[in-house]
Amino acid sequence: MNGLFKKVNSYFFVLLAFGLALAMVLLPYYVNGHIILGGEGNYVVDFKVLLYNYKYVWQNVMAGFHSPSLNFIYFNGFFFSFLQEFIHNIRVINFVVIFIIYFLPFASMLLVCRELKATPFLSFLISYFYIINPFSMCFFYSLNQWNSLAFFIIPFFFWIIMRFYHHNMQLFLVFGLASSFFAF
């Protein structure tokens, strides 16, 4: 019994339980050929077309604007386009997008709580509240993967700072790589 309690009271179990619960909550929206769309920014179903449209440095739409291919949106589109090469089901790709919108902020807040040495149950409560509080839900309801990514990045950067605070060169390299990857 004590071994079972230790396994249930672990950070990995908390992350796995939240991931499975989130998948179970999202799955009913994908029955009978339905898909979750709508909201600001969540209208892309074919990421190959997104990459084709934004592959140039400068876009000429009346006055012109810089291309999103110069920032994380390009890598995001590249990842989902790559995934689309192997999984030819748009519904699965859309499920992954929606899943990531809710899962990554939970996981990054769980990392912060673990670094602060909170118990797994308390870490679960804090991370779960971070997702379901009214302020966060306003952003998550829009299903905009680029805006909601900030809810992942802020605790993730905080975790990097806490984790490597006493190791100057590692902090410089890890934070520099992470911030240049997510710079947009």
Order of alpha helices (4+ residues) and beta strands (2+ residues): alpha-alpha-alpha-beta-beta-alpha-alpha-alpha-alpha-alpha-alpha-alpha
